[in-house]
Amino acid sequence: MRDRGPSQNVPRETLNRLNTFVELLRTWNSKINLVSPATLNDVWTRHIDDSLQLVDFAPGTASRWVDLGSGAGFPGLVVAIAAAESRPSLKITLIESDQRKAAFLVTAARACGVDVAVVADRVESTRPQNADVVSARALAPLTRLLGLAERHLAASGVALFLKGGQSEAEIATALEHWRFQVHKHPSKTSAEGVVLAVEDISRV
């Protein structure tokens, strides 16, 4: 199977790290369920490119990024790989309660030569992180995500959530319980997908 690589131009060192990550993902996925096996045939678009796009929406001044429910490393570990070259001062924490997935994240980060903190605990049990950016992908409905983000986000921070075609319905439901500002950005990898940039989160 030929690895296509990311759709956007990245430095050679970043590409090497991403290739190492993809190879490790394929190996581990045969042993534990990190991602749907069917999506491995299109891993660069479905997972790598989808995660990489979040880097463009993060404030340039951000110094601390926390990824919630990191799973197989999407988007958090991919962001860390990209940031290793472009934003080396950005500190990234991956929170993942599944011990086997957390072990994969530690192994993959070491193999890719990126410095991340992996917290093997539930997002709601982890001490507040006071992050400039909080991210999540395929973790929970928006209403629940806002509660998790509020716990770990700095007052001036932004939450970046990758969502699909039901984003409008999720926003409407969330507004019954939360106040927040949201900007919708079209996904670069899915016609129906969006990146929700959420700020000023507070309970109704």
C-alpha positions as CSV (number, residue, x, y, z in Angstrom):
1,M,0.0,0.0,0.0
2,R,1.5,3.3,-1.0
3,D,1.5,6.1,1.5
4,R,0.3,9.3,-0.2
5,G,1.4,11.8,2.4
6,P,-0.4,14.9,3.7
7,S,-2.1,17.2,1.2
8,Q,-0.4,20.3,2.6
9,N,3.3,21.0,2.3
10,V,5.2,20.2,5.5
11,P,8.9,20.2,6.3
12,R,10.8,17.0,5.4
13,E,11.4,16.2,9.1
14,T,7.7,16.6,9.8
15,L,6.9,14.2,6.9
16,N,9.4,11.7,8.2
17,R,7.7,11.8,11.6
18,L,4.3,11.4,10.1
19,N,5.4,8.4,8.1
20,T,6.8,6.9,11.3
21,F,3.5,7.5,13.0
22,V,1.4,6.0,10.2
23,E,3.6,2.9,10.1
24,L,3.2,2.5,13.9
25,L,-0.5,3.1,13.7
26,R,-0.9,0.3,11.2
27,T,1.1,-2.1,13.3
28,W,-0.7,-1.4,16.5
29,N,-4.1,-1.3,14.9
30,S,-3.8,-5.0,14.1
31,K,-3.5,-5.7,17.9
32,I,-5.8,-3.1,19.4
33,N,-8.7,-1.1,17.9
34,L,-7.2,2.3,17.4
35,V,-9.2,3.3,14.3
36,S,-11.6,1.5,12.0
37,P,-9.5,-0.8,9.8
38,A,-11.4,0.5,6.7
39,T,-10.2,4.0,7.3
40,L,-6.5,2.9,7.1
41,N,-6.9,2.7,3.3
42,D,-7.3,6.5,3.4
43,V,-5.4,7.3,6.5
44,W,-3.8,10.5,5.2
45,T,-7.0,12.2,4.3
46,R,-9.3,10.7,6.9
47,H,-7.0,11.1,9.9
48,I,-3.7,13.0,9.2
49,D,-5.0,15.8,7.0
50,D,-8.2,16.1,9.2
51,S,-6.0,16.7,12.2
52,L,-3.4,18.9,10.6
53,Q,-6.0,21.5,9.7
54,L,-6.5,22.4,13.3
55,V,-3.0,24.0,13.5
56,D,-4.2,26.8,11.2
57,F,-7.0,27.7,13.6
58,A,-4.9,27.9,16.8
59,P,-3.9,31.4,18.0
60,G,-0.2,32.2,17.2
61,T,0.3,33.2,20.8
62,A,-0.9,29.8,22.2
63,S,1.7,28.1,24.4
64,R,-0.4,25.2,25.9
65,W,-2.6,22.8,24.0
66,V,-4.7,20.0,25.5
67,D,-6.3,17.3,23.4
68,L,-9.3,15.5,25.0
69,G,-9.8,11.8,24.4
70,S,-6.8,11.5,22.1
71,G,-7.4,7.9,21.2
72,A,-5.0,7.0,18.4
73,G,-3.5,10.5,18.4
74,F,-6.1,12.4,16.4
75,P,-5.9,15.3,16.4
76,G,-3.5,15.8,19.3
77,L,-0.4,13.8,18.4
78,V,-0.6,14.8,14.8
79,V,-0.7,18.5,15.9
80,A,2.4,17.8,18.2
81,I,4.3,16.3,15.2
82,A,3.5,19.4,13.1
83,A,4.3,21.8,15.9
84,A,7.7,20.1,16.6
85,E,9.1,22.0,13.6
86,S,6.8,25.0,13.2
87,R,6.0,25.9,16.9
88,P,8.5,24.1,19.1
89,S,7.5,26.2,22.2
90,L,4.0,24.8,22.1
91,K,3.4,22.4,25.0
92,I,0.9,19.6,24.2
93,T,-0.9,17.3,26.6
94,L,-2.9,14.3,25.4
95,I,-5.6,13.0,27.8
96,E,-6.7,9.4,27.1
97,S,-8.4,7.1,29.7
98,D,-7.9,3.8,27.8
99,Q,-4.6,2.5,29.1
100,R,-3.7,0.6,25.9
101,K,-4.3,3.7,23.7
102,A,-2.4,5.8,26.2
103,A,0.5,3.3,25.9
104,F,0.3,3.6,22.1
105,L,0.5,7.4,22.4
106,V,3.6,7.2,24.6
107,T,5.2,4.8,22.2
108,A,4.3,6.8,19.1
109,A,5.5,10.1,20.6
110,R,8.8,8.6,21.5
111,A,9.2,6.9,18.0
112,C,8.4,10.2,16.3
113,G,10.7,12.2,18.5
114,V,8.1,14.6,19.8
115,D,7.8,15.8,23.4
116,V,4.2,15.5,24.7
117,A,2.6,14.7,28.0
118,V,0.3,11.8,28.0
119,V,-2.3,11.6,30.9
120,A,-3.9,8.2,31.2
121,D,-7.0,9.3,33.0
122,R,-10.6,10.4,32.3
123,V,-10.9,14.0,31.0
124,E,-13.3,14.9,33.8
125,S,-11.0,13.6,36.5
126,T,-7.8,15.2,35.2
127,R,-6.8,18.3,37.1
128,P,-7.7,21.5,35.2
129,Q,-5.1,22.3,32.6
130,N,-5.6,26.1,32.0
131,A,-4.9,25.5,28.2
132,D,-4.9,28.1,25.5
133,V,-6.3,25.6,23.1
134,V,-8.5,22.5,23.8
135,S,-9.2,20.1,21.0
136,A,-11.3,17.0,20.4
137,R,-12.4,14.7,17.6
138,A,-15.1,12.1,17.6
139,L,-15.3,12.2,21.4
140,A,-18.8,13.4,22.4
141,P,-21.8,15.6,21.5
142,L,-21.1,19.3,21.7
143,T,-23.1,19.8,24.9
144,R,-20.8,17.4,26.7
145,L,-17.6,18.7,25.0
146,L,-18.3,22.2,26.3
147,G,-18.4,20.9,29.9
148,L,-15.1,19.1,29.4
149,A,-13.5,22.1,27.6
150,E,-14.7,24.6,30.3
151,R,-12.8,22.5,32.9
152,H,-9.5,22.7,31.0
153,L,-9.6,25.9,29.0
154,A,-8.1,29.2,30.1
155,A,-10.5,32.2,30.2
156,S,-9.2,33.6,27.0
157,G,-8.7,30.2,25.3
158,V,-10.4,28.6,22.3
159,A,-11.8,25.1,21.9
160,L,-11.4,23.5,18.5
161,F,-13.8,20.6,17.7
162,L,-13.9,18.6,14.5
163,K,-17.6,17.9,13.7
164,G,-19.7,16.4,10.9
165,G,-23.0,17.2,9.2
166,Q,-24.9,17.4,12.5
167,S,-23.0,20.4,13.8
168,E,-26.0,22.8,13.5
169,A,-28.2,20.5,15.5
170,E,-25.5,20.1,18.1
171,I,-25.0,23.8,18.4
172,A,-28.8,24.4,18.9
173,T,-28.9,21.7,21.6
174,A,-25.8,23.1,23.3
175,L,-27.3,26.6,23.5
176,E,-30.0,25.2,25.8
177,H,-27.4,24.6,28.4
178,W,-24.4,26.9,27.6
179,R,-23.5,30.4,26.4
180,F,-20.6,30.5,24.0
181,Q,-19.3,32.2,20.9
182,V,-18.8,29.8,17.9
183,H,-17.2,30.2,14.5
184,K,-17.7,27.5,11.9
185,H,-14.9,26.8,9.5
186,P,-15.4,24.4,6.5
187,S,-13.4,21.2,6.9
188,K,-10.6,20.8,4.4
189,T,-11.1,17.1,4.2
190,S,-14.9,16.6,4.3
191,A,-17.7,18.3,2.3
192,E,-20.0,18.1,5.4
193,G,-17.4,18.5,8.1
194,V,-16.6,21.7,10.0
195,V,-14.2,22.9,12.5
196,L,-16.0,24.6,15.4
197,A,-13.9,27.3,17.1
198,V,-15.6,28.0,20.5
199,E,-14.8,30.7,23.0
200,D,-16.3,32.4,26.0
201,I,-17.9,29.2,27.4
202,S,-20.2,29.5,30.4
203,R,-23.1,27.6,31.8
204,V,-26.6,29.0,31.3
